[in-house]
Amino acid sequence: MILALEYHRSPARYLAAGRLPGRLRPAAVPSLAPLRLSHRPPPAAPGPGWVRLRTVLSGICGSDLAMAAGKVSPYLSPLVSMPFVPGHEVLAELMDDVDGMPAGTRVVLDPVLPCRARGTGPCPSCASGHENRCDHVNAGRISSGLQTGFCADTGGGWSERLVAHRTQLHRVPESLPPERAVLAEPLACAVRSVRRIDVPRGTSIVVVGAGTVGLLTVLALRELTPAGPITVIARHAGQRRRARALGATETIDPSAALRGLRRITGGSLVRPELGPGYLLGGADIVVECTGGEGLDTALRLVRAGGTVLLSGMPAKPVDLTPAWYRELNIVGSYASRGADDFQAALDLASHDALGGFVDGVYPLTRWRDALSHALSAGRSGSVKIAFAPQNGGAVPPGGDGADHLDREGADG
């Protein structure tokens, strides 16, 4: 048996969490989220090419928090199977030999579960090399699941063990410490984002949001493109400091976004009779990294004919009038696209400015504390919170020891 944190279907808990005001979420969501700490059999390999993994670290992603807080779009509901173990940002050790890598090798996981993992014939997207767009995420030899961490049959990183298809695995350089390696998956998503759009030399860019997604996007833009000035809209002082260290030219508080960008890019600020203002002028490209109200902000900051890149997972309806009137290009970016993105991510993971990004590591038995920390990360100055499922005594900075399973309660 293994220890795992499971997500169960509970509409009542989901809706209750979704109604919480933002200021109450860090304290209340961990108690309302339909999560359950349990002992369960380790997942079995679903077919040939699958291997067993022992989890070393697994990050808490913004999409995981949105799920716990009742903020995920119903659009995604057919693409998961329950009960599932969350956790798609995974650093693990192989328990089986595979593709020249002996058991014990450290790997990071590309969590997408495309046709090759499912044993189906390739869909048009997979056949063209876009496995992150797979049309068979609810077919094949495993249950529905757009990624590991949302599929009932594979397990996820919020457990001691999981299984993965060999094509999902990427070897970690021996020199890369665990706290950097666990950033590989969100870094690969950031790499994919900046590769989704054309960034001519000198392009003016605004990044809305400076959580993990926004900060890693700044790094990818600065290291992989010839972007010009990068302005980051960040709510907290610690986020603004990190953004500048990663290559941002300037940072602005959300309350001053319109005035600040008008000063930087020119143009004029206009205000409708109802609702917030917007720029006539603005940035060439705006990257939305919040998954919340940032899309509305992005549409009001980009110039006519410019591009809005959706990197955060959208969760709220928005007025799309600017997309029509200003003839905007709206581009989505989901997950990563294969080995090239992960290799670039592993290279970027050694960047000096990423030191201290993972500053809270918790055992599974303290999952409520971990979620509360992650939900208040921006305010507290943290960036990435992670689980260390093998370490029952892991203590976060400033912590006072791990709770025991019998105290937490098997039903969470």
C-alpha positions as CSV (number, residue, x, y, z in Angstrom):
1,M,0.0,0.0,0.0
2,I,1.1,3.6,-0.6
3,L,0.1,7.0,0.8
4,A,-1.7,9.2,-1.7
5,L,-3.8,12.3,-1.7
6,E,-6.9,11.6,-3.8
7,Y,-9.4,14.0,-5.4
8,H,-13.0,12.6,-5.3
9,R,-16.1,13.9,-7.0
10,S,-18.1,16.1,-4.5
11,P,-20.2,18.7,-6.1
12,A,-21.3,20.2,-2.8
13,R,-17.7,20.7,-1.6
14,Y,-16.6,22.0,-5.0
15,L,-19.4,24.6,-5.1
16,A,-18.9,25.6,-1.5
17,A,-15.2,26.2,-2.1
18,G,-16.0,28.2,-5.3
19,R,-18.1,30.6,-3.4
20,L,-15.4,31.7,-0.9
21,P,-14.1,35.2,-1.2
22,G,-10.5,35.4,-2.2
23,R,-9.2,36.5,1.2
24,L,-10.7,33.4,2.9
25,R,-9.4,30.8,0.5
26,P,-6.0,30.1,2.0
27,A,-7.6,29.3,5.4
28,A,-10.9,27.6,4.2
29,V,-10.2,25.8,0.9
30,P,-8.0,23.0,2.4
31,S,-11.0,22.1,4.6
32,L,-13.6,22.3,1.8
33,A,-11.6,20.8,-1.1
34,P,-12.8,17.2,-2.0
35,L,-9.4,15.7,-1.2
36,R,-8.8,12.6,0.9
37,L,-5.5,11.3,2.3
38,S,-5.6,7.5,2.0
39,H,-3.7,4.3,1.8
40,R,-4.2,2.6,-1.6
41,P,-2.6,0.0,-3.8
42,P,0.1,1.4,-6.1
43,P,-1.1,1.8,-9.7
44,A,-0.4,-1.0,-12.0
45,A,1.3,-0.6,-15.4
46,P,-1.6,-0.5,-18.0
47,G,0.4,-2.1,-20.8
48,P,3.8,-2.4,-22.5
49,G,6.1,0.6,-22.3
50,W,4.8,1.6,-18.9
51,V,7.1,1.8,-15.9
52,R,6.8,2.4,-12.2
53,L,8.1,5.7,-10.6
54,R,8.9,6.6,-7.0
55,T,8.0,10.3,-6.4
56,V,10.8,12.6,-5.1
57,L,9.1,16.0,-5.4
58,S,5.8,17.1,-6.9
59,G,4.8,20.7,-7.3
60,I,1.5,22.3,-6.5
61,C,0.3,24.0,-9.7
62,G,-2.1,26.9,-10.2
63,S,-4.5,24.5,-12.0
64,D,-4.4,22.2,-8.9
65,L,-5.3,25.1,-6.7
66,A,-8.1,26.1,-9.1
67,M,-9.5,22.6,-8.9
68,A,-9.4,22.6,-5.1
69,A,-10.9,26.0,-4.9
70,G,-13.8,25.2,-7.3
71,K,-12.6,27.5,-10.1
72,V,-12.1,25.1,-13.0
73,S,-14.2,25.5,-16.1
74,P,-16.8,22.7,-16.6
75,Y,-15.4,22.4,-20.2
76,L,-12.7,20.1,-18.7
77,S,-14.9,17.7,-16.8
78,P,-15.1,15.0,-19.5
79,L,-11.3,14.9,-19.7
80,V,-10.7,13.6,-16.1
81,S,-11.5,10.3,-14.4
82,M,-12.1,10.0,-10.7
83,P,-10.9,9.4,-8.1
84,F,-7.5,10.7,-9.3
85,V,-4.3,11.6,-7.6
86,P,-3.3,15.2,-8.5
87,G,0.3,16.2,-9.2
88,H,1.6,16.7,-12.7
89,E,4.8,18.5,-11.9
90,V,6.8,15.5,-11.0
91,L,10.5,14.6,-10.2
92,A,10.8,10.9,-9.7
93,E,13.1,7.9,-9.6
94,L,12.7,5.0,-12.0
95,M,11.8,1.7,-10.3
96,D,12.3,-0.2,-13.6
97,D,15.0,-0.1,-16.3
98,V,13.8,1.6,-19.5
99,D,15.4,2.9,-22.7
100,G,18.9,2.6,-21.4
101,M,18.1,4.3,-18.1
102,P,18.6,2.0,-15.1
103,A,16.3,1.9,-12.1
104,G,17.1,4.7,-9.7
105,T,17.6,7.2,-12.5
106,R,16.0,10.6,-11.8
107,V,13.5,11.7,-14.4
108,V,10.9,14.5,-14.9
109,L,7.6,13.8,-16.4
110,D,5.9,15.2,-19.4
111,P,2.3,14.7,-18.0
112,V,0.4,14.8,-21.3
113,L,-1.2,11.4,-22.0
114,P,-1.4,11.2,-25.9
115,C,-2.1,8.4,-28.3
116,R,1.3,6.7,-27.8
117,A,0.7,6.3,-24.1
118,R,-2.9,5.1,-24.7
119,G,-2.1,2.5,-27.3
120,T,-4.5,4.0,-29.9
121,G,-3.8,4.8,-33.5
122,P,-2.4,8.4,-33.8
123,C,-5.1,11.1,-34.1
124,P,-4.3,13.9,-36.6
125,S,-2.8,16.1,-33.9
126,C,-0.4,13.3,-32.6
127,A,0.5,12.3,-36.2
128,S,1.6,15.9,-36.8
129,G,3.8,16.0,-33.7
130,H,1.3,18.1,-31.6
131,E,0.7,15.5,-28.9
132,N,-0.4,18.1,-26.4
133,R,-3.4,18.6,-28.7
134,C,-4.3,14.9,-28.6
135,D,-8.0,14.0,-29.5
136,H,-7.8,10.6,-27.8
137,V,-7.5,11.8,-24.1
138,N,-10.6,9.9,-23.3
139,A,-9.8,6.7,-25.2
140,G,-7.4,3.8,-25.2
141,R,-6.0,1.5,-22.5
142,I,-6.3,4.1,-19.7
143,S,-9.1,6.1,-18.3
144,S,-9.9,9.7,-19.4
145,G,-7.3,12.2,-18.4
146,L,-5.8,15.2,-20.2
147,Q,-2.6,14.6,-18.1
148,T,-1.0,12.5,-15.4
149,G,-2.5,13.9,-12.3
150,F,-6.0,13.9,-13.7
151,C,-6.3,10.2,-14.7
152,A,-7.5,7.6,-12.3
153,D,-5.3,4.8,-13.7
154,T,-1.8,6.5,-13.7
155,G,-1.6,8.0,-10.2
156,G,-0.1,11.4,-9.7
157,G,2.8,13.1,-8.0
158,W,0.8,13.7,-4.8
159,S,1.5,10.1,-3.9
160,E,4.5,7.8,-3.1
161,R,4.2,6.0,-6.4
162,L,2.8,6.4,-9.9
163,V,3.2,4.9,-13.4
164,A,4.2,6.6,-16.6
165,H,4.7,5.7,-20.3
166,R,8.4,5.6,-21.3
167,T,7.7,8.4,-23.8
168,Q,6.8,10.7,-21.0
169,L,10.2,10.5,-19.3
170,H,13.1,12.9,-19.5
171,R,16.4,12.2,-17.7
172,V,17.5,14.8,-15.2
173,P,21.2,15.9,-15.3
174,E,23.1,14.7,-12.3
175,S,24.2,18.3,-11.5
176,L,20.6,19.6,-11.2
177,P,19.3,19.7,-7.6
178,P,15.8,18.4,-6.9
179,E,14.4,21.9,-6.2
180,R,15.4,23.0,-9.7
181,A,14.5,19.8,-11.4
182,V,10.9,19.9,-10.2
183,L,10.5,23.2,-12.1
184,A,11.1,21.4,-15.4
185,E,7.4,20.9,-16.3
186,P,6.2,24.4,-15.7
187,L,9.4,25.7,-17.4
188,A,8.5,23.5,-20.4
189,C,5.1,25.0,-20.5
190,A,6.7,28.5,-20.5
191,V,9.0,27.4,-23.3
192,R,6.0,26.2,-25.3
193,S,4.2,29.5,-24.7
194,V,6.9,31.7,-26.2
195,R,7.3,29.3,-29.1
196,R,3.6,29.6,-29.9
197,I,4.1,33.2,-31.2
198,D,6.4,35.1,-33.4
199,V,8.5,37.6,-31.3
200,P,10.4,39.9,-33.7
201,R,13.4,41.7,-32.4
202,G,12.5,44.6,-30.1
203,T,8.9,43.6,-29.6
204,S,7.2,45.2,-26.6
205,I,5.7,42.6,-24.3
206,V,3.5,42.8,-21.2
207,V,3.3,39.7,-18.9
208,V,0.1,39.9,-16.7
209,G,0.7,38.0,-13.5
210,A,3.9,37.1,-11.7
211,G,3.2,33.7,-10.1
212,T,5.1,30.7,-11.2
213,V,3.7,30.8,-14.8
214,G,4.3,34.5,-15.2
215,L,7.9,34.5,-13.8
216,L,9.0,31.5,-15.8
217,T,7.5,33.0,-18.9
218,V,9.6,36.1,-18.4
219,L,12.7,33.9,-18.2
220,A,11.7,32.0,-21.4
221,L,11.0,35.2,-23.2
222,R,14.3,36.8,-22.2
223,E,16.5,33.7,-22.9
224,L,14.8,32.3,-26.0
225,T,13.5,35.3,-28.0
226,P,14.9,38.7,-29.1
227,A,12.1,40.5,-27.2
228,G,12.5,44.2,-26.4
229,P,11.1,45.7,-23.2
230,I,9.2,43.2,-21.0
231,T,6.8,44.8,-18.5
232,V,5.4,42.6,-15.8
233,I,2.2,43.4,-13.9
234,A,2.7,42.0,-10.4
235,R,0.7,42.5,-7.3
236,H,3.4,41.9,-4.7
237,A,6.8,43.4,-4.0
238,G,8.5,40.0,-3.9
239,Q,7.1,39.1,-7.3
240,R,8.3,42.4,-8.8
241,R,11.8,41.7,-7.4
242,R,11.9,38.2,-8.9
243,A,10.6,39.4,-12.3
244,R,13.3,42.0,-12.6
245,A,16.0,39.3,-11.7
246,L,14.6,37.1,-14.5
247,G,14.8,39.8,-17.1
248,A,11.8,42.1,-16.8
249,T,12.6,45.7,-17.9
250,E,9.9,47.2,-15.7
251,T,7.3,46.1,-13.2
252,I,3.9,47.7,-12.4
253,D,1.2,47.2,-9.8
254,P,-2.1,46.1,-11.3
255,S,-3.8,49.3,-10.0
256,A,-1.4,51.4,-12.2
257,A,-1.3,49.1,-15.2
258,L,-3.1,51.4,-17.7
259,R,-1.3,54.5,-16.7
260,G,2.0,52.8,-16.5
261,L,1.8,51.2,-19.9
262,R,0.6,54.4,-21.5
263,R,3.7,56.0,-20.2
264,I,5.9,53.2,-21.5
265,T,4.3,52.6,-24.9
266,G,2.5,55.8,-25.7
267,G,-1.1,56.0,-27.0
268,S,-4.0,57.3,-25.1
269,L,-6.2,56.1,-22.2
270,V,-9.9,56.1,-22.8
271,R,-12.7,55.3,-20.2
272,P,-16.1,54.0,-21.1
273,E,-19.2,55.0,-19.2
274,L,-19.2,51.6,-17.5
275,G,-16.2,49.4,-16.7
276,P,-12.5,49.9,-16.7
277,G,-10.5,51.9,-19.2
278,Y,-8.3,50.7,-22.0
279,L,-5.5,51.9,-24.2
280,L,-5.6,53.1,-27.8
281,G,-2.1,52.1,-28.4
282,G,-0.4,49.6,-26.1
283,A,2.0,46.7,-26.2
284,D,2.7,44.4,-29.2
285,I,2.1,41.2,-27.2
286,V,0.4,40.7,-23.9
287,V,0.8,37.3,-22.2
288,E,-2.0,36.4,-19.7
289,C,-0.6,34.2,-16.9
290,T,-3.1,34.5,-14.1
291,G,-5.9,32.3,-15.2
292,G,-8.3,34.8,-13.6
293,E,-9.1,38.4,-14.3
294,G,-5.8,38.9,-16.2
295,L,-7.4,38.2,-19.6
296,D,-9.7,41.3,-19.3
297,T,-6.6,43.3,-18.4
298,A,-4.6,41.9,-21.3
299,L,-7.3,42.8,-23.9
300,R,-7.2,46.4,-22.6
301,L,-3.4,46.7,-22.8
302,V,-2.6,45.3,-26.2
303,R,-2.3,47.5,-29.4
304,A,-4.7,47.1,-32.3
305,G,-3.6,44.1,-34.4
306,G,-1.5,42.8,-31.5
307,T,-1.4,39.4,-29.9
308,V,-2.8,38.1,-26.6
309,L,-1.3,34.8,-25.5
310,L,-3.3,32.7,-23.0
311,S,-0.7,30.9,-20.9
312,G,-2.8,30.8,-17.7
313,M,-5.8,28.5,-17.6
314,P,-8.9,30.7,-18.2
315,A,-11.5,30.5,-15.5
316,K,-13.8,33.6,-15.9
317,P,-16.0,35.0,-18.7
318,V,-14.6,38.2,-20.3
319,D,-15.8,40.9,-22.7
320,L,-14.3,40.0,-26.1
321,T,-15.3,43.3,-27.7
322,P,-11.6,44.4,-28.0
323,A,-10.8,41.2,-29.9
324,W,-13.3,42.2,-32.6
325,Y,-12.9,46.0,-32.6
326,R,-9.1,45.9,-32.4
327,E,-8.6,42.9,-34.6
328,L,-6.5,41.1,-32.0
329,N,-4.8,37.7,-32.4
330,I,-5.8,35.5,-29.5
331,V,-3.5,32.5,-29.1
332,G,-3.8,29.6,-26.6
333,S,-0.9,27.6,-25.2
334,Y,-1.4,24.3,-23.4
335,A,1.3,22.2,-21.7
336,S,4.5,21.5,-23.7
337,R,5.3,19.9,-27.0
338,G,7.7,17.0,-26.5
339,A,11.4,16.5,-25.9
340,D,12.7,19.8,-27.4
341,D,10.6,21.9,-24.9
342,F,11.8,19.7,-22.0
343,Q,15.4,19.9,-23.0
344,A,15.2,23.7,-23.1
345,A,13.4,23.7,-19.7
346,L,16.1,21.5,-18.1
347,D,18.7,23.9,-19.5
348,L,16.8,26.9,-18.1
349,A,16.4,25.3,-14.7
350,S,20.0,26.0,-13.8
351,H,19.5,29.8,-14.2
352,D,20.8,31.6,-11.1
353,A,17.6,33.6,-10.6
354,L,15.6,30.5,-9.9
355,G,17.3,29.9,-6.6
356,G,14.8,29.7,-3.8
357,F,11.8,29.3,-6.1
358,V,10.8,26.1,-4.2
359,D,10.8,27.4,-0.7
360,G,8.1,25.2,0.9
361,V,8.4,21.4,0.9
362,Y,5.7,19.4,2.8
363,P,5.0,15.7,3.5
364,L,1.6,14.5,2.3
365,T,0.4,14.3,5.9
366,R,0.6,18.1,6.0
367,W,-1.4,18.6,2.8
368,R,-3.7,21.2,4.3
369,D,-0.8,23.3,5.4
370,A,0.8,22.9,1.9
371,L,-2.4,24.1,0.1
372,S,-2.8,27.0,2.4
373,H,0.8,28.0,1.8
374,A,0.4,27.7,-1.9
375,L,-2.9,29.7,-2.0
376,S,-1.2,32.6,-0.2
377,A,2.2,32.3,-2.0
378,G,2.2,35.7,-3.6
379,R,1.4,37.5,-0.5
380,S,3.9,35.6,1.6
381,G,6.7,35.9,-0.9
382,S,6.8,32.3,-1.9
383,V,6.7,31.0,-5.5
384,K,6.5,27.2,-5.7
385,I,5.3,24.8,-3.0
386,A,5.9,21.1,-3.4
387,F,5.2,17.7,-1.7
388,A,8.0,15.3,-0.8
389,P,5.9,12.1,-0.6
390,Q,8.7,9.8,0.6
391,N,9.7,12.0,3.5
392,G,7.2,11.7,6.3
393,G,9.1,14.1,8.5
394,A,9.8,16.9,6.0
395,V,9.3,20.3,7.5
396,P,8.7,23.5,5.5
397,P,10.7,26.6,6.4
398,G,9.5,27.8,9.8
399,G,7.5,24.6,10.3
400,D,7.3,22.6,13.5
401,G,7.2,19.0,12.3
402,A,4.9,16.8,10.4
403,D,1.5,15.7,11.6
404,H,0.8,12.0,11.7
405,L,-1.6,10.3,9.3
406,D,-3.9,9.2,12.2
407,R,-4.1,12.8,13.4
408,E,-4.9,14.2,9.9
409,G,-7.5,11.5,9.3
410,A,-7.7,9.2,6.4
411,D,-10.7,11.0,5.0
412,G,-9.1,14.4,4.8
